[in-house]
Amino acid sequence: MKMRKHWLFCCACALIVLPALRLGAQSTDVIIEEVVARVNNEIITRGDVQRARAQLQSEVQQDCPACTPQQVNDRVAAQEKDLLRDLIDNALLVQRAKDMDVSVETEVVKRLDEIRIQNKIPSMEELEKQIEQSGVSYEDFKSNIRNQLLQQEVIRREVGGRVIIDHAEVQKYYEEHKAEFVRPEQVVLREILVSTDGKPDSDLPALRKKADDLVQRVKNGDDFGELAKRFSDGSTAKQGGGLGTFQRGQLAPTFEDLVFKLQRNQFTDVLPTKTGFLILQVQEHYAAGQQPQEKVENEINDRLYSAKLRPAMRDYLETLREDSYVEVKPGYTDTAAVPSSTIEEVPATPDDGDKKKKNKKNAPAIPSASAGTKNGG
């Protein structure tokens, strides 16, 4: 299941309210929206699906900036069949987190502060103001972040913790894919940039001191990636400063001579540039030729973990579905639907936590006509 990204703008985009249908001049305060699925006692509306598609399109465009509009549409079309499935999966994971009494409130505050820093917003009050000015409720914005963190925590506890990679698997993978680990000399780099772009000369000493202080913090043992997330002005800050992998000849000569002398986890002093003060760290340094297993073991672990996590996630979500009422309105497709007993079409009734039907959570069936907003039932 794909986890959503791009915190500030995608979270906001996902919560923008589409124009609502209204029932004539006599009912201007009644907002209606088509219910397309019910997940236990929660609903998914047509608007939710439309917003998920808009977010998918935005992500495809960001992931492939060189794609033509047709290529973007083709990629969206290939993935949108699973949009409703993913919305149902997300709802099930959040409900499971609540059943497990998972709390992520500390992480929500931390994530909001990261968003503030990455977008160079001076205070949390100003962050709230900017979100509200974009037409998005600040509480909805926080709720969206909270739900994503709840989903991630359930996956970590219930699925990820059970994916075991042993040394024999790593060794077998390495032997079977040795050709993939024959490489030219390469370095994997991270950066911290203290920008001077557009700043007056009077600010330069303070900015240089900030960069020098960050170098000292790395020397004292602070994590380079965490410092990059919090203090870097570069576009890579969200990724912990990750710049990618470089061969000789792909960097400016002044930087190349410096970084190719460094070994794993070593870093440069402050490097003055035209746009700011730069600090580079070598995450990994690969010598030319066949890479030894210990050099690529983390990479292999990541590959094996990802390969095992996907089917394990689907198996886990299937068990959640089997213990839940998931009903989809005709005309919409849930690509992960599992066999379940027929749910009789009945009028919506108040929830009764004590009533069970075949060990599944009780939920009213989807009404045949449009229903109210999600909060209004």
Secondary structure, DSSP 4 states (H G I P E B T S, - for coil): -PPP--HHHHHHHHHPPPPPEE--GGGTT-EEE-EEEEETTEEEEHHHHHHHHHHHHHHHHHH-TT--HHHHHHHHHHHGGGHHHHHHHHHHHHHHHHHTT---HHHHHHHHHHHHHHTT-S-HHHHHHHHHHTT--HHHHHHHHHHHHHHHHHHHHHTGGG----HHHHHHHHHHTGGGGEE-SEEEEEEEEEE-TT--GGGHHHHHHHHHHHHHHHHTT--HHHHHHHH--STTGGGTTEEEEEETTSS-HHHHHHHTT--TT-B---EE-SSEEEEEEEEEEEPSEEPPHHHHHHHHHHHHHHHHHHHHHHHHHHHHHHTS-EEE-TT---TT----PPPP--------TT--BTTB---PPPPSS-EE-TTT-
